Amino acid sequence: MLSAVMSAARTPELRRKALWTLGLLGLFRLGAVLPSPGVDFTAVRSCFEQNVGGESGGIYQLVNLLSGGSMLQLSVFAVGIMPYITASIITQLLTVVIPRFEDLRREGQSGQAKVTQYTRYLAMALALLQASTLVALAARGQLLQGCPEDILADSSLFAMITAVLVMTAGAALVMWFGELITERGFGNGMSLLILAGIAAQIPAQGGAILESRGGIVFAGVCLAIAAMIVGVVFIEQGQRRIPVQYAKRVVGRKMYGGSSTYLPLKVNQAGVIPVIFASSLLYLPNLLVQFTQGSSGLVQEFIQKYLADPNHPVHITGYFALIVFFSYFYVAITVNPQERAEEMKKFGGFIPGYRPGKPTAEHLGYVLNRITLPGSFYLGAVVVLPNLVLGFGDSASTASLAFGGTSALIMVSVALDTVKQLESQVLNRNYQGFLR
């Protein structure tokens, strides 16, 4: 990896790409601390610092983490990248439900461009909804625990609408940053923005752990996270390689095929999507209770007692079960064994010992189900174990989410993908120089 970085630094084109990526990430972090109009930044910052080390943000932990801490500070980029992520997931699900989206996916680049345009429109609608929710909660004094209603310097209707529009425009700008990084920089732009937001949270939340738990516990947490990173790298790189043989065929005077390769199926085929799905599903009932605060009922009491506390056994068990369920669900809608089998049959490929067509599809489905089980348990364990280890007898550990499994999973996955892309570009340029 270091050799690839050094080679990229010596190549002018790759160096420009790296500087372009770092510059956009710097602008993203600048907007994350720039307050929205009509917001009393001093009051918001004071409330935020009082809640760090406590139940900061409560139900908003993961969303606030992915936004780099800007959501609970009501900054210009408070909405962050989450609307685009949610819109992308929804459009992927719609390809299974709506035939029109499935047809667009099969049209190639032109169809993908239309799907991307639909994703942008949906992301803007979700950004407007989320910005309105944030401003409404801030006006009612429910955004952070113990914060008064006067965190908005101007609570008039015009000022609130202005703040909502600015946050929505900030979400559009963040989405544009991500696309520019993908097009002109290194790696996936959206993923790198999430990585930058999580990395920005680590010093503050690490200091909170050190202050509340002491140096010994902090050192133990660092060692545990290092071991977790090693495990995440090992599992993320794990593959089940299914051998594929291609028959020989003659086209004109040339012979094609006759080669053997393999079909790689990752152990964690779903990535971090099940974690986002599960956290979003647990987030919705808590948000409903926030808006109906003051009314009594068994549902409200159950949610506040069992689901709102990330360290409660019911919350942890439900979180783990939802991650396992969404792992199978997402793999089922994104990986189609029948389609893979038809593609192999079309190009003369087959799996040794299995006939092309339906037997091949059944074998691929069987292998997918087998490897998805350990992959889903791995995801659930990585996300839940830090809560179990840090949460015994201390609810303050909820602020250590940046030191948790979710952040480690996201950061390691994004780093691995970025390094792979960097190495491929360095290798491509080395080959070009050799051919010349």
Secondary structure, 3 states (H helix, E strand, C coil): CHHHHHHHHHCHHHHHHHHHHHHHHHHHHHHHHCECCCECHHHHHHHHHHHCCCCCCHHHHHHHHHCCCCCCCCECCCCCCHHHHHHHHHHHHHHHHCHHHHHHHHCCHHHHHHHHHHHHHHHHHHHHHHHHHHHHHHHCCCCCCCCCHHHECCCCHHHHHHHHHHHHHHHHHHHHHHHHHHHHCCCCHHHHHHHHHHHHHHHHHHHHHHHHHCHHHHHHHHHHHHHHHHHHHHHHCCEEEEEEEECCEEECCEEECCCEEEEEEECCCCCCHHHHHHHHHHHHHHHHHHHCCCCCCHHHHHHHHHHCCCCCHHHHHHHHHHHHHHHHHHHHHHCCHHHHHHHHHHCCEECCCCCCCHHHHHHHHHHHHHHHHHHHHHHHHHHHHHHHHHHCCCHHHHHHHHHCHHHHHHHHHHHHHHHHHHHHHHHHHHHHHHHC
